[in-house]
């Protein structure tokens, strides 16, 4: 089932999400719905707070970025061809590599994109959908998507990484989004 994406301005996007256990109600269905919602929204990652669930869960599929590359872009990123995964109760263990800029957007903040600097590598401890423990390093675009989605679990948004001047320049657009004055081709839920 395709779920509505929570829009900027909703308190759930600013809350620190709670850990879950294997007994979390109907988790396989929720993960399936998150995949369906992410793909229907043309996203490459989706965190549970974006569907109004304040739990430590996100899904990513960085292979979509590589599938849509132009021929001259192939081989530009070290993590090509990307990966697809479910991350439950993740913890950042370490950040490595130089910070690099990439133009990011967010399904909860449609029609706004900004250049964001993030580390080239992230080491993450997490559980998969069967609650099997993993500790793994991710690089490139995959690391960036993971860090973006991880921020959602910490109550942070990509716009928190931009300068005060840039925030002032996009304030009207952000206000419009929080009031539901934005048109997108996917389901959204707006704060009342």
N, C-alpha and C positions, 0 to 999 in steps of 0.2 A: 504494500500500500504506500502510495506517495504521501508523505507528511508535509505540512506547511513549514517553511523555513522562518524562524523567528527573526524579526527585523531589529535593526539597531534601535536602541532605546528601551528594550525589554530588560528588566532586572536580571533575568536568568543568564544573560550574556556577561554580566559583571560579577557573578557569584563564583566562588571556588567550588568546583564540582566534588561530589562525594565518591569514595571508592565503593565498588560493588563486589559481591561474591557470586559463586556459581549458582546460588539459589535465587538470583535476581529474576523476578517474574517475567516469563516469556522472552528471555534474552535472545534466543535464535530468531524469533519473529522480528524483534526490534532491529537486530543487525541486518536482516533481510530487507526490512523497510528502509533502513538508512542507505543501503546500497541503491535501492530503487529510487529513493529521493535524490541522492547525490547524482546519479546518472541522468535522471529526468531534468535536473537543474543545470546540467553541463558542468558540474563541479569535479574537482580532483581530490577533494577531501571533505569530510563532514564530521563535526563533533556533536555529541549528544546535546549539549546546551543549545545548539542551533535548531533542534527540534523540540525544545522546551523540556529537556530532561537534564537535570543537574547531576549527572553521573560522569565518572571518568572513563569515557569510551569515545573513540573516534575511528573512522575508516578512511583509508586513502587508496588512490589508484594513480600513481605517478606515470604509469605506462601510457595513459591517455595523452599526456603532453607530448611524448615521443611519437605516438601514432599520428599526431596531427602536424608534425614538423615538415617544413619545406626541405627539399633535398640539400640545400646549402647549409642548413642548421644541423644536419645529422653529425653525430660525433662531438658536438660542442660540450656535452655534459658527461661527467665521469660515471654517472649512475644509469646511463642508457642501457637497457630499454625500460628501466623503472620497475616498480613492483606494486602489488596489490596486497593490502593487509588490514587486519583488525587489531586494534590496540586497546587493551583494557588495563586500567590502573597504571598507566605509564608514569615513569619517573625519569627525568633527565639525570644521567649519571655524569656526563661531561660534555663540554662544547670545545671543539677544536677547529683549527684552520682559520684562515683569514675571513673576515666578514666580506660579503659581496652583495651587490645590489641586484634586485630583480623586481619587476613591476608586479605587485600583488593586488589581488582583489579579494572579495569575500561575499559569499551568497547572502549573508545577513546585512551587508552594506552594499547593495547593488549600485552599479554605475559609477563607482568611485574606485580608482586605481592609483597606487602610489609606489614609488621606488622605496623598497625596504631593504636595509642591510641586516643580514643574518650570517651566523657562522657557517662555514662550508661543511662541517661535520657535527653530528650529534650522536652521542652514545646513550642508548635508551634501555631501561629495564622495564619490561611489560609482560602482560599475559595475553595470549591469543584467545580466540572464541571458545576453546576447550579448557581455558584457564591454565594452560601449560606456560611455565615461566620461560622468558627469553631475556637475554642481554645482547644487544647487537649495535653496531655502529652503522649509521646511514650517512650518505654523502650527497652533494649536489642538489638537484631539484627535489629528490625524495626527502632529504634532510630538511629542506625549506618547508615543504608541505607538512611534515611532521611537527616542526617547530610552530608553524601557523596554527595547526589544530591543537597542539599542546597548550598554546596560549589561551585558547577558548576554555580549556579545563581550569585554567588559573584565573579566569575572569578578565582576560586581556584581549584586546582586538588589535589588528594590524595597524590601525591608525594611532595606537599608543606609541608606535615607533617613529612617528613623524614629528617634525619641529612644530613649535607653537604657532609660527607664522602659517605653515601649511594647514594646521588645524583651523585657524581663523578663516582661511580662504575656502575651506570646505564646510564650514559651520552651517550655512543655509541648506546645502544639500543633505547634511546629516539630519537637520531639523525636519526637512521634508520627508526623509525616509521614516523617521520615528513617528510622523503623523500619517503615514500611509500614502503620501503624495509621490509615489514612484510606480512606474509600470514595468513589470518583468514578465517573462514567459514561464514562470513557475509559481507554485502556491507559496504565499507568504502569510505570516501571522503578525499583526501589528498590535502594539500595546494600546489599551483603551484608556 
